[in-house]
């Protein structure tokens, strides 16, 4: 009998709390060092293409995740999700903390790539374990709590990162050492879910469909547009309001705080709205928020736009992860979520590569407005697909 249908709530609480804590590590991976980007750019000013290279320090993990997430998802099915999660946390700890020691952009990028492999393992296994340890009727609540935990982790990471970056651009890399206690907690408290029956595994292999590929496309578009905020906002805020690392950290932490509040209420939203509607609202929030940021005359207006973007971020993970989980057989969850994770971080990697030519050619404001227009177009896709079906 499956653990997801019989585990009492008291037994589920320790794994739930631990897995929610582990989920905060994924958002910390990028958010932590965002306030340090300008200082990092100044430190490595003599290296070629430093503007693009510094932004890749933030987003290179996305490329590593894109490649490794599907492989680690398969590995988790074979050797156990908890084992993969433990190894991923260890790699996260070592590779993330390497920024405290290395003194070249190339070495920093190698550490970031290895960090991406660790994040891939954390993302694919932690979300699948949350779904496995709870019945389907609780998935909306649990995944909403996961989104809230990730948003809260982003708030903590950005506030700490902003304070530490004000002292040194290396300071925020110390936040990655917080993975150590979660590594110990997973080892002590998280159990491996039972394997699905053989007939379910065979059925799951036949359930892959165009819907799943469409979900991956929506995940990619969502991250492509909203990731202009952490990668480009520090430079835009410095231009329109002379914001330093600490102020930048507070303003971007605001985005994650809003996302946390949305995640806490996601269970109730899911009970009233379907996944397609939630996705449309998500992209609508991105469109409005990015348009306000791109036309902001100062920090207060930019802060309002970033708060609206936070609504979209708060909806994205629970909506897209929940839609993915609901679209496949339980035996295929890890594999399907591996694809979702790959699409998400591919969007992170692609975002600065798409945005930088627009910034070079037209400036920051037109770049944000272009991202807003793309989000507005994406908001119509779920309803269009549903009507065509």
Beta strands, then each sheet from edge to edge (+ up, - down):
end
